[in-house]
Amino acid sequence: MPRYAIYFAPHAGSLLARFGASVLGYDASTGADIEPPDHPLFHDPASLGWTAGPRRYGFHATLKAPFHLVDGRTAAELEQALQEFVRTQTPIDITLNLALVGHFLALVLAEPSSAMQDLAAACVRHFDLFREPLSPEDRERRHPDHLTVQQVANLDEWGYPFVLDDFQFHMTLTGPLEPRDRAKLEPVLRDLLRDVPLSTTVDSLVLLRQESANDRFVMQRRFDFAGA
């Protein structure tokens, strides 16, 4: 069964989108592989392992984590709900920084944004009626024994632990890194980002679809905010 996800992703063709797609080696807006950055480090076979996890999802920030559609709901209804939802939203200006999140590198907000927190919370709540509840197997894959009490409660109520007060906007660039690999990769990413505008506007949401567990997510449609 396919899964769906609701993300922020920079507009295709923007320098930020091209940077993220090249680092991951995949462009979810087209479903195509992308040439890596022109740097020797990205021609090291090890670099494919560093980005293997996020490559399946494309360059994005999660707003509604991947879910199966609950019985009785259709993809067309989900798209209609998204179209209606974005009509109530206004663009949010953000600035990004490269940072370590847990053991992986990602672009995060340079400054806290209550508007971004509110948008993420609204997405979690508004689209939950489309989400099939987690199976016991899917729940265990989230390693609830490694989560806080609140994160376990989030997992059970919303299907994902890092929502609402536990949400942190981030655009993942790597999987978990060993310290020695991070020491090699981080300065290269910072150098590549010198030519990338890190101020952007969240003025749309994208709907992605994954056909099966072994497939990558592919963008189905972009939904522009009313004020975009």
N, C-alpha and C positions, 0 to 999 in steps of 0.2 A: 504494500500500500504506500502511496506517496506521502511525504510530509511537506508541510508548508512552514514558512517563517516570514516574519515581518521585520524588516531592517531599515536602518538608514544606510545609504550608500551614496558616495559622491557621484555627480552626474558623469556618465560615460564621456570620455574625451578630455575631461578636466585633468590638470597635472596631478592632482591628488589621486584621482581614480587610476590614472596610468601608473603612478608610483606604486600603489597598493597591488594592482594586478601584476606588475612586473616582479615585485618582490615575491609574491605568492606563486607566480607562474601560471596564473589562471584568471580569466575575466568572466565573472558570473553573468555579466550583462549579455554576453554572446555565447557562453558555454565553450569558449575556445582556450587552448593553451596559449601562453604569452611568453615571449623571449625574456629571460632574466635580465637584470641590470648589467651593463657592460663593465663588470668588475671581476677580477680573477676569483674572488671569494665565491661568487655565484656560479662559477664553472667547476668548483669543487663538488664532487658527488655528495659530500656530507650536507651541502646546503639544501638539497632536496628533502632530506630528513628533517631539517630544522623547520621547514614550512609545510610539511606534509599534512598536519592536522588542519590548520586554517585554510589550506588550499581547497578542501572539500566544500567550504562554505562561501568562498570568495571574500573580498575585502569589504567589511561592513561593521556596523555597530548593531548588536542585537537589541531589539525593542520587544518583540514577542518571540520567544525561543521556539525552535522547531517542534511541530506537533502534527499528529494525525487528525484528520477531520472526524468528528464524532458522527455516529450514525444519524442520518436525517438531515445533515448539512452538506452542501455542495460547494465546489470551488467557485462557481458563479455567484453564490450567495456571499461567500467570503469577499470576493472582489467588489460586490455591490456595497457591502458593509464598509470596506476600506474607502471606497469612493465617497460615501456619505461622511465617514469619519474625518477625512482630510479637509472637507469643506468647513469644518469647525476649527481648523488649526491655522496658526500664523507662523511665519518663518522665525527661526531662532539662529542668531549669529553665535558661532563658537570659534575658539582658537584651540589648537591641538599642540601637544608636546609628546615626544617619544619618552616612554617610561617603562620600567619593569613592573609588571602586574603578576604577582605570584612568581612564577619561574619563566614567564614568557614576556617578550617585548611587544608593546602595543602603542598606538597613539591614544592619548587620553586628553581630557579637558585640561587646559592650562589653568582655568579658574572654575570653581563650582558654578553650576547653573541650575537654579530652581526651575526654570522653564523646561530644561531638558529632563530633569527628574519628573516633572509633572507629565510631560509627554510620554515618557517611558511607562509610568504608572498607569496612565490612561490606556495605553496599548495593551498592557497586561490584563487589565480588567475588562476592557471593551470587547476584546476578541476571545475571551475565555470560553464563551458559549460555543465556539467552533472547535474547541480542543477536546480530543478524546482523552479521558483520564489515563495516567501512566499505568502501564502494566507493572506487576511486581518486578519483572526483569529489568524494565527501563528504570524503575526507581532505584534498584540496586546498582545500576551502572552509574548513578550519580554519587555513589559512596556516601550514603547518609551518615555513616559513622565518623566521617571526616568533616561534617558540617556543624555549624552552631545550632542551637535549639531553634532559633528563629528561621534559619535557612532550611532546616528540616520541615518546619511548619509551612514555609513558602513552597517547598517542593510538593508537599501533600495538597496544598490548596490551589497552587497555580501551575504546577508541573515543572517548575524551574526554581532553583534555590536563590538565585541572585537577582531578585526583583524588589521593587518598592524601596524600603530603607537600605537594602543590601545591593541595590543597583549601582554599578559604576560604569559610566559610558567608556567604552574602549573599542578600538579597531585593531584586532589582533594581526600581528605580522609574523609570529613564530609560534611553534609549539614550545613545550618546556625545554629550557636550555641548561646545559651544564655551565658552570661559571667560566670555564675555559672557552667554550663556544660563544657565550655572550660577550666575552672580552674581545673576541675577533669580530663578531658581527655588529655590535652596537655602534662602534665608531664609523663603520662603513655606512650604516643606515643614516646616521646623523649627517654624514657628508653628502649622501644622496638627497637628503631633505633640504639641503641649502637652496636648491632650485625649485622647491615645491611650496606654494603658498599654504600656510597652515591655519589661516583664517578662512572659514567657509560658512555656509548657511545651510541649516537643516530646513529645507523647504519642500520636502517630499518624502514619502515612504515607498519602499519597494517590496513586492511580494515575490518570494522565491519558492521553487518547488524542487523536491528531491524525489525521483521516481522510485528508488529502492535504497536500501541501506548502503549499498556499494557504489552508488552514484553520487556525483557532485550536485550541489544546488545550482539551479539556473534561474535567472530572473524571468518572471512572467510578465510583469507590468510595473510601471512607475506611476505613482499617484501624487500629483502636485497639490500642495496646500492652497487654500483659497487665496491667500495673500501673496503667493509666489509670482 
